[in-house]
């Protein structure tokens, strides 16, 4: 009862003395909390709160005790409801603030995407022309790389709030890996394992490629050899995606800084300008709060990013 005796409760109880006479409040140990000390032979009535006895009222008559106890119980219930309402309003305000920030971030990214669309058809047509020349000159590998680059650029210019199937994301990752394969050769072994049941799941555009790019640029680029694994599976109502590498790993302090940047949605990727923080924020905007984005790393062993997303077709 002591922890519940606020100034508001004191002010609420004072007028009752005019109608019900003198009374005292006791805690569960029988110690006086407020108001006048009264003889111990006075009547007692229990005060209940959230299903438990939190104290007692001591007064001259049973009716007065019951009236005081009932008044205090009613006040505590009303005060609890008021606090819960205030807490709910606070959560709603916070959710509105977060959603507003997400919408502003999306608008900014959409603007950046629009700014990058300077004569895109000219760029794609030029790449296709060069690819055709390469094929005529007997360079099919160069032709394939140019076409992969054209598809990669076209895909990166999609509206950032758009959703695509997991299969479309995998196709984009394959184009990115084709280009990086020409650069690194056999130094990086890539394994992609995806359940057929997961391929039609809808996710935000450019979710996987930034994670794969981080693994290559930050984890594997400086090594003589290494491996990258991308897995996706359907588990009940969720899609679990894991991107892991056997790279240099991340020191503890640097990992802490990255996690802070992820929470603040800062940091940029190399190819698309979309970092892991932005990926996390767009996933929350697309799916709500029902998403998991975990980052684990051990120096000298590698890094692992795990996404758990609601399955949406």
N, C-alpha and C positions, 0 to 999 in steps of 0.2 A: 504493500500500500504506500510505503514511503516514496518509492520511485514514481508512483502515479499521482502524488499530491503536488499538483502544479498550482501556480498562482491563479490560473483560470478556475480550477476546481474550488480553491478557497473562496474566490469572489462569488462563485455560483452558490456555495453553501451558506454564506453569511446571512442572507435574507430569511433563510428557513428558521433561524433561531427565534425570530419574532413570532412564528406560528407554532413551533414545536418545542420551544424551550431550550435550555442548555443541553449540550451533548458533547461527547468527546470521540475522537477517532483513535483506534488502536491498530497497531500492526499485528501480524500473525503471532508475534511473541508476547502480545499483550502490552506493549510499550506505547505510551501516549504519543500521538503525532501532532495534534493541533488542538487549539481552543482550550477550554477550561478543564482542569483536573477534577474529576467527579469521584464520589465514593465508589468503592469496588462493588458494593451490593446493587448497583444500578443494573438495569436490563441490558442485554447484549443482543445484537443482530448482525449476521454475517454479511459481508459485501462480496459479491461475486463478479469476476471479470474473466472472460474467455474460458468459462467452465471451471474456474478454480476460485477458492476463497483467498482474497488478497488482504483482508483486514476486517475490523469489526466496528460497529457503532455502539457507544454506551450512552444511554439516556435514562430519564426517570421512569418512563412508562413503555410497555411493549409496543403500543401503537406508534409512539414517537420513534422508537428504534427502527421499526419496520419502514416507516415513512422516510427516515433518513437513509437507510440502506437502499431502499428502492430508488430514491432520488440520485444517490451517488452512482448506483449501477446504471441508471438511465443516462447520466452524464457521461460516464466512461464509455458506454456503447456509442453515444452520439459523437464523442470526441474521437473514438477509434474510426468511425465512419468518415468523419471529417478529414482525418489524417490519411486514410486510404484514398479518399477522393482527391486530396491534394497530391498524393503520390502518383495516382493515375494521370492527373492533369500534367504533372511534371514529366512523366514518361511520354505522354502524347506530344508535349511540346518538344521533347528531345527527338522523338521519331520524326516530327515535322522538320526540325532543324537538319537532321541527318539526310532526310529525303531531299530537302532543298539543296544541300551541298552536293548530293549525288547528281541532281538535275543540272546544277550549274556546271559541275565537272563534265557531264555528258555534252552539254551545249558547247563548252570550250573545246572538247575533243572533236566534236562535229565540225566546229569552225576550223580547227587545225586541219581536219581531213579535207574540208572544202578548199582551204588555202593551198593544199598540196595538189589539187586537181587542176593544174595549169596545163591546158592542152593535153589531157590524158590520151585522147585518141591518136594524136600525133605521136606520142611516146610509144604506145602499143603498136601502131602501124609501122613505126621505124624499127622497133625490135623484131616484128614479124618479117619485115623486109630483109634485115640483116640475117635472121635465121634462115630465110630462103636462100640467100646468097651463100651462106655457109654450107647448106645442103648441096647446092649446085657445085660448090667447090670441093665436094667430097669430105666434108667435116660434119658428120652426123652428130658427134658428141657436142660440138659447139652449137649446132642447131638445137639440140635438146636443152642445153643450158639457157640459151636465149629465150626459148619458149617457156621454160620454167620461171625465168625471171619476169617475163611479161605477165604470166598468170599470178605470180607472187605480188607484183605491183598492183595489178588490177584488184586482187583480193584485199590488199591493204587499204585501198581507197573506198571500200564499202563503208556505209554509215556505221559509226561506232556502236550505236544502240541496236543494231540489227542482230537477229538470232539466226543461227545456221545449225545444220545437223553436225553431229560429231564426225561423221564421215567426211563432210566438206572441210572441217578443221584438219582432219588427218591428211586430206589431199594437199592442203596448203603446207602442212608440215613436211610432206614428202617433197614438194617443190623446193622448200627451203633447204632440206637435207641434201637434195641433188646438187644445189649450188655449193653448199659447204663441202660436199663429198669431192667436188673437183678441186677444192682448195686443200683439204686435209688428206685426201687419198685414203689409204688403209689405216691411218693413224687412229681413227675413231670408228669403233664397231657399234652399229646401231641395231637395236632390237625393238620392234613394235608388236605388241600382242594385245589385240582388242576383241572382246566378245562380240559376236554378231548381234546379240540382243541389245547392245549398247550403241550401235552405230547410228540409230535413228534419233537418239536423244538430242534435244535442242539446247544449245549453249550460246553465249554471246560470241560474236565474231572476234577473231584474234584472241582466243583464250589460251590455246596450246603453244602457238609459235613463240611467243615471248618467253615461255618457260623453257622450251627446247633451246632457244637462243642463249638464255642465261647459262644453261648447263654447258654449252659449247664454249662461249666466250669467256666466262668466268671460271669454269671448272676444268675444261679439257684442253683449251687452246695452247697452254704452255707445256703440256706433257708430250712425250714421244708417242705414247699410245694410251688409249682409254676406251671406255664404253659408255653408251647412253641407252637407257631403256625407257620406253613409254608403254604403259599398260592402262587399259580401261576395261572395267567390268560393271555389270549391273548387279546390284545387291538389293533385293526387295524393291523399295521405291526410290532407290538412290543410284547414282552413277559415281563410281570411285575411279579417279584418274591419278596415276602416279608417274612423275617424271624424275628419274634418278640418274646420277652419273658417278663414275669412279674417279672423279677429278681431285683437285688439290684440297677441296673442302674450304670451310670458312672458319677463321678464328672466332673464339667466343665473343670478344668485344665487337668485332665486325658484324657477327650474326645478330647481336643485340641491336646494333645501329640499323641493320637491314629490317629487322622486325618492327622497329619504330617507324621506319620509312614506309613499310607496308601498311601499318595501322593508319598512317597519315596520308597514304596513297601518293607518296612522292617517289621520285626515281623514274628513269626513262630507259626503254629498251633501245637497242642499236638500230634495228632495221625499221621498226614501225613507230618508235618513240613511245611505246607502251611498256611500262615496267610492271613488275609483279604487284606493286601496290595498286596500280590502276586496274590490273586484272581482278584483284580481290574486290575492289570497289564496284566494278561493273557487274561482278557475279552477285554481290549483295543487292544491287539495284534490280537485276534481272529476276533473282529468286527470292528476294527478301533476306531475312536473317538466317534462313535455313541452309547455310553454306559453311563448309569447313575449308580453310586454307592453311595447311601446316607446313612449316619449313624446318627441316632437320639437317644438320651438317656436322661432320667430324673431320677436323684437319687431317689431311693425308689419306682420307678414305673416300670422301665424296659428299654429295648433297642430294637430298630427296625432298621433293615438293609433292604434297598430297592434297587433292581436291575431293571433297565429298559434296555432290550436288543433287538436288531433287531431280528425279527422272521425269522429264517433260517431253512429250512427242510433238 
